Amino acid sequence: MTACMLPNGTLSALFWPHAGYPQHLKEASTGVFVTGPGDRGGEFVWLDEKSWTVGQRYLAHSNVVETTYEGWGGLLVSKTAFVDHELDVLVCTHRVAGVSDGGARGVRLLQYQNPEMGETRWGDAVFYDQRHDGVLHHYLDTYLAFCSDEQSSSFQCGITDGEGDARADCEDGSLGGTTAALYRGRLGVNSALAYDLGTVGRGISRRLDYFVTAGPTLDLTISAMETARSIGARKLLARTAGHWASSVRRRVPPNLRGPVARLVERSVLVLQLACDRETGGIIACPSIDPDYRYVWPRDGFYAALALDRTGHHAEAARFYSWCTRAQDRTGVLHQRYFAKPEHVGPSWGPSWGEETDETSAVMWGVVEHFRLTRDMGFLSHMWPFMRRATEYLVGTVNEASGRMEPTMDLWEEGSSRHIYSVITAVAGIRAAAVAAKRLRFEDETLEWETLSRSLERHLLGDYWSGELGHFIRNTAPRDEQPDISSLALSYPFGILPDDDLRMVRTADALAGAFEFKAGGVGRFPSDSNYGGNPWIISACWLALHYSRVGDLRKARSMLNWCAEHATGLGLLPEQAEKDTGKPLSAIPLSWSHAMLILAAQEASSARR
């Protein structure tokens, strides 16, 4: 289970059973109904209204989010939310305290949920289960249960924007008690539960623990609900916070300090959340707008590399195993997938063309994982994948010219003979030759070593421009701009040393090619995506280069820029708006966090 929360604490998405798919929740909000002293009526407010001053943070060393609300009715409300690291349960603990001298006041919390089961409003239903004191939404083989370990005071099941709408019913502080609702036309169903917390005042606070569980059957979902209640929110929090703290302990280089060090830790935590617990796929971002909730093998490779470099070898190995299941019979990894790669047809995820780097970068990653772990069993397991992938890449080489045929580029802007596609092909085939040699496949070793050398000669001959003083983007069609991905010649793939004059001059050309008001570095000068902006991965790629040639001042400048353009929670976007510097596009982007980890590690170990 993966949950997403807005800066105002509203739950905006709930993915189950896989990271990124399906998404079952349109919104879930908390309302506060307060009665004054004496017989005065009550007042109601939603926590997501502008009546509050809202603060939000992660608890230290964890993926536990705390949101606080102040400034309405003399109250201080906090909501601590997390998904348990073992069970499919979301826990939200609310605390309500009085912070003024207005006297004791009665408080009722109303929990409202508006699911969109299976990403559709068609065919869903909801009912109140009196025996277990919870509401259960269901559609086909998906059930969501909402409950507390306190007894509810009232409930409502209704039609969204229709008869008995539960959100509208909340606003008088009293729920109607309708026990069930069924979708009507295009109108889905919603629900609410109310809980009387008693009185609050200065020095008096109340607490409510609220659970959301999921399951494929009614019985299993109710069982999960009862398990969460029996363990209790306090123990679930302690064990989950402890799990996350353990996962980042000693993962940040000891000589890193300040915002960059904190961002490295947050990045390790983000990448673990992006890993699908069942399949091993690593999603790009738990975002639907823009829609990035897929596994791009390219992005997954960089995430796996960062996980490997921080000692999370099991997660990296599970991603590479995922790739063996995603690979089709021709040897290719397609553009992007849902987290469960065995799905066919639309469940692959939208795809608009083969991108050879998706396959070849993963091949290099497989051998890099082996280099770090020395796990011969892993390499043997991956050998069929490596053989089929190499045969696929061989088929993309034009027999007459010895060059690769055009393919969709890594930026997914069109078919071309892009430098990064050739870089990764050289690296991937070279890695396959290493695997073949380790596993004693002599014929394949010789054939693939020969092919990788041939492609490397074409790469360095075709893409270097002595006249321009940098590597160019494309040769078919020809595009002489510098491209940030050309730095992959050195990092991570090691085809050229970082201090090779061609790499130094290409890095200089990239650093001087952009004049954004917000600072930073773009992908290539004519980039028009979202109007053309600086990207986090571009700054990280330059930081990697600077660290590896010993220019730590420039490397740290790039890393500090990344830290300055993270969100308040330390989440990295894909891009920063070129004028304002505001985070833009998908947040948090796994590739951005992975590159930040890799760049920070290099800066920490670099010599002046």
C-alpha positions as CSV (number, residue, x, y, z in Angstrom):
1,M,0.0,0.0,0.0
2,T,1.2,3.5,-0.9
3,A,-0.6,6.7,0.2
4,C,-0.1,10.2,-1.0
5,M,-0.8,13.3,1.0
6,L,-1.2,17.0,0.0
7,P,0.6,19.8,1.9
8,N,-2.6,20.5,3.8
9,G,-2.7,16.9,5.0
10,T,-5.5,15.7,2.7
11,L,-5.0,12.2,1.5
12,S,-5.0,12.4,-2.3
13,A,-4.2,8.9,-3.5
14,L,-4.1,5.3,-2.2
15,F,-2.4,2.7,-4.3
16,W,-3.0,-1.0,-3.6
17,P,-1.9,-3.8,-4.0
18,H,1.0,-2.4,-6.0
19,A,3.0,0.8,-5.9
20,G,1.4,3.1,-8.4
21,Y,-1.6,0.9,-9.4
22,P,-4.5,0.7,-9.0
23,Q,-5.4,4.1,-7.4
24,H,-8.5,3.8,-5.2
25,L,-9.0,7.2,-3.5
26,K,-10.2,10.5,-4.8
27,E,-10.1,12.3,-1.5
28,A,-10.2,11.8,2.2
29,S,-10.7,14.6,4.7
30,T,-11.1,15.2,8.4
31,G,-13.7,17.6,9.8
32,V,-13.9,19.1,13.3
33,F,-17.2,19.9,15.0
34,V,-16.9,21.9,18.2
35,T,-19.6,22.7,20.7
36,G,-19.2,25.7,22.9
37,P,-19.9,26.1,26.7
38,G,-23.5,25.8,27.7
39,D,-26.2,25.1,25.1
40,R,-24.8,27.1,22.3
41,G,-24.8,25.3,18.9
42,G,-21.7,24.0,17.2
43,E,-19.2,25.1,14.6
44,F,-17.8,22.9,11.9
45,V,-14.6,23.2,9.8
46,W,-12.6,20.9,7.5
47,L,-8.9,20.6,8.2
48,D,-8.3,21.3,4.5
49,E,-9.9,24.7,4.6
50,K,-7.9,27.9,4.6
51,S,-9.0,28.7,8.2
52,W,-5.9,27.0,9.5
53,T,-2.2,27.7,9.5
54,V,-0.7,24.4,8.4
55,G,2.7,23.0,9.0
56,Q,4.1,19.6,7.8
57,R,7.2,17.6,8.3
58,Y,8.5,14.1,8.3
59,L,9.4,12.6,11.7
60,A,13.1,12.2,11.9
61,H,14.7,9.3,9.9
62,S,11.3,8.0,8.7
63,N,8.5,8.1,6.2
64,V,6.0,9.2,8.9
65,V,4.3,12.5,8.1
66,E,3.0,14.9,10.7
67,T,0.7,17.7,9.7
68,T,-0.3,20.4,12.3
69,Y,-3.2,22.8,12.2
70,E,-3.5,26.0,14.2
71,G,-5.5,29.2,14.2
72,W,-9.2,28.1,14.3
73,G,-11.4,27.9,17.3
74,G,-8.6,28.0,19.8
75,L,-7.5,24.5,18.8
76,L,-4.2,22.8,17.9
77,V,-4.8,19.7,15.7
78,S,-2.0,17.3,14.6
79,K,-2.3,14.4,12.3
80,T,0.5,11.7,12.1
81,A,0.1,9.5,9.1
82,F,2.1,6.5,7.9
83,V,1.7,3.1,6.1
84,D,2.9,0.2,8.1
85,H,6.0,-1.4,6.6
86,E,4.6,-4.9,6.9
87,L,0.8,-4.7,6.8
88,D,-1.5,-3.1,4.2
89,V,-2.7,-0.5,6.6
90,L,-2.7,3.3,6.7
91,V,-2.7,4.8,10.1
92,C,-3.7,8.4,10.9
93,T,-3.5,9.5,14.5
94,H,-5.2,12.8,15.3
95,R,-4.6,14.8,18.4
96,V,-6.8,17.8,19.3
97,A,-5.8,20.2,22.1
98,G,-7.1,23.5,23.4
99,V,-4.7,26.4,23.2
100,S,-6.9,29.3,24.4
101,D,-8.7,30.3,27.6
102,G,-12.1,29.9,26.0
103,G,-13.2,27.2,28.4
104,A,-13.8,23.5,27.8
105,R,-15.4,22.6,24.5
106,G,-16.8,19.4,23.1
107,V,-15.0,18.0,20.0
108,R,-16.3,15.6,17.4
109,L,-14.0,14.4,14.6
110,L,-15.7,13.4,11.3
111,Q,-13.7,11.2,8.9
112,Y,-14.8,11.5,5.3
113,Q,-13.7,9.3,2.4
114,N,-14.5,9.4,-1.2
115,P,-12.9,6.4,-2.9
116,E,-12.6,5.8,-6.6
117,M,-12.3,2.0,-6.5
118,G,-10.2,0.5,-9.2
119,E,-9.9,4.0,-10.8
120,T,-13.5,4.1,-11.8
121,R,-16.8,5.4,-10.4
122,W,-18.8,2.6,-12.1
123,G,-20.0,-0.3,-10.0
124,D,-18.7,0.6,-6.5
125,A,-20.7,0.2,-3.3
126,V,-20.3,1.0,0.4
127,F,-21.9,-0.3,3.6
128,Y,-21.6,0.2,7.3
129,D,-20.6,-2.9,9.2
130,Q,-22.2,-2.6,12.6
131,R,-20.4,-5.7,14.0
132,H,-17.0,-4.3,13.3
133,D,-17.9,-0.6,13.5
134,G,-16.4,0.4,10.2
135,V,-17.4,1.3,6.6
136,L,-16.3,-0.9,3.8
137,H,-16.1,0.2,0.1
138,H,-15.8,-2.5,-2.5
139,Y,-15.5,-3.0,-6.2
140,L,-14.8,-6.4,-7.8
141,D,-11.9,-7.9,-5.9
142,T,-10.9,-4.8,-4.0
143,Y,-12.2,-3.9,-0.5
144,L,-11.2,-0.8,1.6
145,A,-12.1,-0.6,5.2
146,F,-12.2,2.6,7.3
147,C,-12.4,2.4,11.1
148,S,-11.0,3.4,14.4
149,D,-10.3,1.5,17.6
150,E,-12.8,3.9,19.3
151,Q,-16.6,3.4,18.9
152,S,-18.1,5.7,16.3
153,S,-21.0,7.9,17.3
154,S,-22.6,8.0,13.9
155,F,-22.1,7.1,10.2
156,Q,-23.3,7.8,6.7
157,C,-23.1,6.1,3.4
158,G,-24.1,8.2,0.4
159,I,-23.9,9.1,-3.3
160,T,-21.2,11.6,-4.2
161,D,-22.9,14.8,-5.2
162,G,-26.2,13.0,-4.9
163,E,-28.6,11.6,-2.4
164,G,-27.2,11.4,1.1
165,D,-23.8,12.8,0.1
166,A,-21.6,12.0,3.1
167,R,-19.4,15.1,2.7
168,A,-22.4,17.4,2.8
169,D,-23.8,15.4,5.7
170,C,-20.7,16.1,7.8
171,E,-21.1,19.8,7.8
172,D,-23.8,20.0,10.5
173,G,-21.8,17.7,12.7
174,S,-24.3,14.9,12.7
175,L,-24.4,12.0,10.3
176,G,-27.7,10.5,8.9
177,G,-27.1,6.9,9.5
178,T,-27.7,5.5,6.0
179,T,-26.2,2.0,6.1
180,A,-25.4,1.4,2.5
181,A,-25.1,3.1,-0.9
182,L,-24.7,1.9,-4.5
183,Y,-23.2,3.8,-7.4
184,R,-25.8,5.6,-9.5
185,G,-25.0,6.3,-13.1
186,R,-21.7,8.2,-13.2
187,L,-22.0,9.1,-9.5
188,G,-20.0,6.9,-7.1
189,V,-20.3,6.5,-3.4
190,N,-18.8,8.1,-0.3
191,S,-18.9,7.6,3.4
192,A,-18.2,9.2,6.8
193,L,-17.7,8.2,10.4
194,A,-18.1,10.5,13.4
195,Y,-16.3,10.2,16.8
196,D,-17.1,12.1,20.0
197,L,-13.8,12.8,21.7
198,G,-15.1,14.6,24.8
199,T,-14.0,18.0,25.9
200,V,-10.8,19.8,25.2
201,G,-9.4,23.0,26.7
202,R,-6.1,24.5,27.8
203,G,-4.0,21.6,28.9
204,I,-6.6,19.0,27.8
205,S,-6.1,17.0,24.6
206,R,-7.8,14.1,23.0
207,R,-6.6,11.4,20.5
208,L,-8.2,9.4,17.7
209,D,-6.5,6.6,15.8
210,Y,-8.0,5.9,12.3
211,F,-7.1,3.0,10.1
212,V,-7.5,2.2,6.4
213,T,-7.0,-1.4,5.4
214,A,-7.3,-3.1,2.0
215,G,-7.8,-6.7,0.8
216,P,-9.0,-8.9,-2.0
217,T,-12.0,-10.3,-0.1
218,L,-14.3,-9.0,2.6
219,D,-13.0,-11.5,5.2
220,L,-9.4,-10.7,4.6
221,T,-10.1,-6.9,4.7
222,I,-12.0,-7.2,8.0
223,S,-9.2,-9.5,9.3
224,A,-6.6,-6.8,8.4
225,M,-8.8,-4.2,10.2
226,E,-9.0,-6.2,13.3
227,T,-5.3,-6.9,13.2
228,A,-4.5,-3.2,13.0
229,R,-6.8,-2.5,16.0
230,S,-5.3,-5.3,18.1
231,I,-1.7,-4.1,17.5
232,G,-2.7,-0.5,18.0
233,A,-1.5,2.7,16.4
234,R,1.3,3.2,19.0
235,K,3.0,-0.1,18.4
236,L,2.5,0.2,14.6
237,L,4.1,3.6,14.7
238,A,7.0,2.4,16.8
239,R,7.9,-0.5,14.7
240,T,7.4,1.3,11.4
241,A,9.5,4.3,12.5
242,G,12.1,1.9,13.8
243,H,12.2,0.1,10.4
244,W,12.8,3.3,8.5
245,A,15.4,4.6,10.9
246,S,17.3,1.3,10.6
247,S,17.1,1.5,6.8
248,V,19.0,4.8,6.7
249,R,21.4,4.2,9.5
250,R,25.0,4.7,8.3
251,R,23.8,5.2,4.7
252,V,24.7,8.9,4.6
253,P,28.5,9.6,4.1
254,P,29.8,10.8,7.5
255,N,31.5,13.8,6.0
256,L,28.3,15.2,4.5
257,R,26.6,17.9,6.6
258,G,23.6,20.2,6.4
259,P,20.8,20.2,3.8
260,V,22.6,17.9,1.4
261,A,23.1,15.3,4.0
262,R,19.5,15.5,5.1
263,L,18.5,15.2,1.4
264,V,20.5,12.1,0.9
265,E,18.8,10.4,3.8
266,R,15.4,11.5,2.5
267,S,16.3,10.2,-0.9
268,V,17.2,6.7,0.4
269,L,13.8,6.7,2.1
270,V,12.0,7.8,-1.0
271,L,13.6,5.1,-3.2
272,Q,12.5,2.4,-0.7
273,L,8.9,3.7,-1.0
274,A,9.1,3.5,-4.7
275,C,9.9,-0.2,-4.6
276,D,6.9,-2.5,-5.1
277,R,7.0,-5.0,-2.2
278,E,5.5,-7.9,-4.2
279,T,7.1,-7.6,-7.6
280,G,10.3,-5.6,-7.1
281,G,9.5,-2.9,-9.7
282,I,10.6,0.6,-8.9
283,I,8.1,3.3,-9.9
284,A,9.2,6.7,-11.2
285,C,6.8,8.6,-9.0
286,P,3.5,8.0,-7.2
287,S,1.9,10.7,-9.3
288,I,-1.2,10.6,-11.6
289,D,-1.0,14.3,-12.7
290,P,1.5,14.1,-14.3
291,D,1.1,10.4,-14.8
292,Y,4.5,9.0,-13.7
293,R,3.3,6.0,-11.6
294,Y,5.0,3.5,-13.9
295,V,8.2,1.5,-13.9
296,W,10.5,2.9,-16.5
297,P,13.4,0.5,-16.7
298,R,15.7,3.5,-17.3
299,D,14.6,5.3,-14.1
300,G,14.6,2.0,-12.3
301,F,18.2,1.3,-13.2
302,Y,19.4,4.6,-11.7
303,A,17.3,3.9,-8.6
304,A,18.7,0.4,-8.3
305,L,22.2,1.7,-8.7
306,A,21.7,4.2,-5.9
307,L,20.2,1.5,-3.7
308,D,23.2,-0.8,-4.4
309,R,25.6,2.1,-3.6
310,T,23.8,2.6,-0.2
311,G,23.9,-1.1,0.7
312,H,20.3,-1.9,-0.2
313,H,21.4,-4.8,-2.4
314,A,18.2,-6.9,-1.8
315,E,16.0,-4.1,-3.3
316,A,18.3,-3.7,-6.3
317,A,18.4,-7.5,-6.9
318,R,14.6,-7.6,-6.8
319,F,14.4,-4.9,-9.4
320,Y,16.7,-6.8,-11.8
321,S,14.7,-9.9,-11.2
322,W,11.6,-7.8,-12.1
323,C,13.3,-7.0,-15.4
324,T,13.5,-10.7,-16.2
325,R,9.8,-10.9,-16.0
326,A,9.2,-7.7,-17.9
327,Q,11.5,-8.7,-20.8
328,D,9.5,-9.9,-23.8
329,R,10.6,-12.8,-26.0
330,T,12.6,-10.6,-28.4
331,G,14.8,-9.5,-25.5
332,V,13.5,-5.9,-25.2
333,L,12.4,-4.0,-22.2
334,H,9.6,-1.7,-23.3
335,Q,9.2,2.0,-22.4
336,R,7.2,1.6,-19.2
337,Y,5.1,-0.8,-17.2
338,F,2.8,-1.0,-14.3
339,A,4.5,-2.5,-11.2
340,K,3.3,-6.0,-12.1
341,P,5.1,-6.7,-15.4
342,E,3.2,-9.9,-16.3
343,H,0.2,-7.8,-17.2
344,V,-0.3,-7.7,-21.0
345,G,-2.0,-5.2,-23.3
346,P,-2.9,-1.9,-21.7
347,S,-1.5,-3.1,-18.3
348,W,2.0,-2.7,-19.7
349,G,1.5,1.0,-19.3
350,P,1.2,3.4,-22.2
351,S,4.2,3.0,-24.6
352,W,5.0,4.8,-27.8
353,G,8.2,3.1,-29.1
354,E,11.2,1.1,-28.2
355,E,14.0,2.9,-26.4
356,T,17.1,0.8,-26.6
357,D,18.7,2.4,-23.5
358,E,15.9,1.0,-21.3
359,T,17.3,-2.4,-22.0
360,S,21.0,-1.7,-22.3
361,A,21.4,0.4,-19.1
362,V,19.8,-2.4,-17.1
363,M,22.3,-4.9,-18.6
364,W,25.2,-2.7,-17.3
365,G,23.4,-2.4,-13.9
366,V,23.2,-6.2,-13.6
367,V,26.9,-6.6,-13.9
368,E,27.5,-3.6,-11.6
369,H,25.3,-5.3,-9.0
370,F,27.4,-8.4,-9.4
371,R,30.6,-6.4,-9.0
372,L,29.4,-5.0,-5.7
373,T,27.9,-8.2,-4.3
374,R,30.0,-11.0,-6.0
375,D,26.8,-13.1,-6.1
376,M,27.4,-15.7,-8.7
377,G,23.9,-17.1,-8.1
378,F,22.4,-13.7,-9.1
379,L,24.6,-13.6,-12.2
380,S,23.5,-17.1,-13.3
381,H,19.9,-16.2,-12.7
382,M,20.2,-13.1,-14.9
383,W,22.1,-14.9,-17.7
384,P,19.0,-15.7,-19.9
385,F,18.0,-12.0,-19.6
386,M,21.5,-10.9,-20.6
387,R,21.6,-13.2,-23.6
388,R,18.2,-12.2,-25.0
389,A,18.9,-8.5,-24.4
390,T,22.2,-8.7,-26.2
391,E,20.7,-10.5,-29.1
392,Y,18.1,-7.8,-29.3
393,L,20.7,-5.0,-29.3
394,V,22.7,-6.9,-32.0
395,G,19.6,-6.7,-34.1
396,T,19.5,-2.9,-33.8
397,V,23.0,-2.6,-35.5
398,N,23.0,-1.9,-39.2
399,E,25.1,-4.6,-40.9
400,A,26.4,-2.3,-43.6
401,S,27.3,0.7,-41.5
402,G,28.0,-1.0,-38.2
403,R,26.0,1.8,-36.5
404,M,22.9,1.5,-34.5
405,E,19.6,2.2,-36.2
406,P,17.6,5.2,-34.9
407,T,15.4,4.6,-31.9
408,M,13.3,6.6,-29.5
409,D,15.7,8.7,-27.4
410,L,15.8,8.7,-23.6
411,W,13.9,12.0,-23.4
412,E,11.1,10.4,-25.4
413,E,11.0,13.3,-27.9
414,G,11.4,11.3,-31.1
415,S,13.3,8.7,-33.1
416,S,16.9,9.5,-33.6
417,R,20.4,8.1,-33.3
418,H,20.9,9.8,-29.9
419,I,24.3,9.8,-28.2
420,Y,22.9,8.3,-25.0
421,S,21.3,5.4,-26.9
422,V,24.7,4.5,-28.3
423,I,26.5,5.1,-25.0
424,T,24.2,2.6,-23.2
425,A,24.5,0.1,-26.0
426,V,28.3,0.1,-25.8
427,A,28.1,-0.2,-22.0
428,G,25.4,-2.9,-22.0
429,I,27.0,-5.2,-24.6
430,R,30.4,-4.7,-22.8
431,A,28.7,-5.8,-19.6
432,A,27.2,-8.8,-21.3
433,A,30.6,-9.8,-22.4
434,V,31.8,-9.6,-18.8
435,A,28.9,-11.8,-17.6
436,A,29.6,-14.3,-20.4
437,K,33.3,-14.5,-19.4
438,R,32.5,-15.0,-15.7
439,L,30.0,-17.8,-16.7
440,R,32.5,-19.3,-19.2
441,F,30.6,-18.7,-22.4
442,E,33.7,-18.1,-24.5
443,D,32.1,-17.6,-28.0
444,E,29.7,-15.0,-26.6
445,T,32.5,-13.2,-24.8
446,L,34.6,-12.8,-27.9
447,E,31.7,-11.8,-30.1
448,W,30.3,-9.2,-27.7
449,E,33.7,-7.7,-26.9
450,T,34.3,-7.2,-30.6
451,L,30.9,-5.6,-31.2
452,S,31.2,-3.3,-28.2
453,R,34.6,-2.1,-29.4
454,S,33.2,-1.4,-32.9
455,L,30.3,0.5,-31.6
456,E,32.6,2.5,-29.3
457,R,34.8,3.6,-32.2
458,H,31.7,4.8,-34.1
459,L,30.4,6.6,-30.9
460,L,33.6,8.5,-30.3
461,G,34.1,9.2,-34.0
462,D,30.6,10.3,-34.9
463,Y,29.6,12.3,-31.9
464,W,32.7,14.3,-31.0
465,S,32.9,17.7,-32.7
466,G,36.4,19.2,-32.5
467,E,35.1,22.3,-34.2
468,L,32.3,22.8,-31.5
469,G,34.4,21.5,-28.7
470,H,31.8,19.1,-27.3
471,F,29.9,15.9,-27.9
472,I,26.7,16.4,-30.0
473,R,23.3,15.0,-29.3
474,N,22.3,13.3,-32.5
475,T,23.7,12.2,-35.8
476,A,20.5,11.1,-37.5
477,P,19.0,13.7,-37.7
478,R,22.0,15.7,-36.9
479,D,21.7,17.9,-33.8
480,E,24.9,19.6,-32.7
481,Q,23.6,20.8,-29.3
482,P,25.3,19.5,-26.1
483,D,23.1,17.1,-24.1
484,I,23.5,16.5,-20.4
485,S,23.2,12.7,-20.9
486,S,26.5,12.7,-22.9
487,L,28.2,12.9,-19.4
488,A,27.1,9.2,-19.1
489,L,30.2,8.5,-21.2
490,S,32.1,8.8,-17.9
491,Y,29.5,8.3,-15.2
492,P,28.2,5.8,-14.7
493,F,29.3,3.8,-17.7
494,G,33.1,4.5,-17.7
495,I,33.7,4.6,-21.5
496,L,35.9,7.6,-21.1
497,P,37.7,8.9,-18.0
498,D,36.2,12.0,-16.4
499,D,39.4,14.0,-17.0
500,D,39.5,13.2,-20.7
501,L,39.7,16.6,-22.4
502,R,36.6,15.9,-24.5
503,M,34.5,15.3,-21.3
504,V,35.9,18.4,-19.6
505,R,35.0,20.5,-22.6
506,T,31.6,19.0,-23.0
507,A,30.9,19.7,-19.3
508,D,32.1,23.3,-19.7
509,A,29.8,23.7,-22.8
510,L,26.8,22.4,-20.8
511,A,27.5,24.6,-17.8
512,G,27.6,27.6,-20.0
513,A,24.6,26.8,-22.2
514,F,21.9,27.9,-19.8
515,E,21.0,31.2,-18.2
516,F,18.0,30.5,-16.0
517,K,17.0,33.1,-13.5
518,A,16.5,30.3,-11.0
519,G,20.0,28.9,-11.7
520,G,20.6,25.2,-12.5
521,V,21.2,23.3,-15.7
522,G,18.9,22.1,-18.4
523,R,18.9,18.9,-20.5
524,F,19.9,20.6,-23.8
525,P,19.6,24.2,-24.9
526,S,16.4,23.9,-27.1
527,D,14.5,21.9,-24.5
528,S,10.8,23.0,-24.5
529,N,9.3,20.6,-22.0
530,Y,7.2,22.7,-19.6
531,G,8.8,25.7,-21.4
532,G,12.4,24.5,-20.9
533,N,13.7,24.4,-17.3
534,P,16.6,23.3,-15.1
535,W,16.4,19.6,-14.1
536,I,17.6,18.0,-10.9
537,I,19.3,15.1,-12.8
538,S,21.2,17.6,-14.9
539,A,22.6,19.4,-11.9
540,C,23.5,16.0,-10.4
541,W,25.3,14.9,-13.5
542,L,27.4,18.0,-13.6
543,A,28.1,17.6,-9.9
544,L,29.3,14.0,-10.5
545,H,31.6,15.3,-13.2
546,Y,33.0,18.1,-11.1
547,S,33.6,15.7,-8.1
548,R,35.4,13.2,-10.3
549,V,37.8,15.8,-11.7
550,G,38.4,17.3,-8.3
551,D,36.4,20.5,-8.5
552,L,34.5,20.2,-5.2
553,R,33.5,23.8,-5.1
554,K,31.5,23.5,-8.3
555,A,30.2,20.0,-7.3
556,R,28.9,21.3,-4.0
557,S,27.3,24.3,-5.7
558,M,25.3,22.0,-7.9
559,L,24.3,19.8,-4.9
560,N,23.3,22.9,-2.9
561,W,21.2,24.1,-5.8
562,C,19.3,20.7,-5.7
563,A,18.7,21.0,-1.9
564,E,17.4,24.6,-2.4
565,H,14.9,23.4,-5.0
566,A,13.5,20.5,-3.0
567,T,10.1,20.8,-1.4
568,G,9.7,21.7,2.3
569,L,9.6,17.9,3.0
570,G,12.8,17.3,1.1
571,L,11.2,15.8,-1.9
572,L,12.9,16.4,-5.3
573,P,10.9,17.3,-8.4
574,E,11.8,16.5,-12.0
575,Q,12.3,20.1,-12.8
576,A,12.4,23.6,-11.2
577,E,10.5,26.4,-12.8
578,K,13.2,28.5,-14.6
579,D,12.2,31.9,-13.2
580,T,10.7,31.2,-9.8
581,G,12.6,28.0,-8.9
582,K,9.4,26.4,-7.7
583,P,9.3,22.5,-7.9
584,L,7.7,21.5,-11.2
585,S,6.3,18.3,-12.8
586,A,6.5,14.9,-10.9
587,I,7.3,15.0,-7.2
588,P,9.1,13.0,-5.8
589,L,10.9,11.7,-8.8
590,S,12.9,8.5,-8.2
591,W,15.5,9.4,-10.8
592,S,16.1,12.8,-9.2
593,H,16.6,11.2,-5.8
594,A,18.8,8.5,-7.2
595,M,21.1,10.9,-8.9
596,L,21.3,13.1,-5.8
597,I,22.5,10.1,-3.8
598,L,25.1,9.2,-6.4
599,A,26.4,12.7,-6.8
600,A,26.6,13.3,-3.0
601,Q,28.5,10.1,-2.5
602,E,31.0,11.1,-5.2
603,A,31.4,14.5,-3.6
604,S,32.0,13.0,-0.2
605,S,34.7,10.7,-1.4
606,A,36.4,13.0,-4.0
607,R,39.9,14.3,-3.5
608,R,40.7,18.0,-4.0
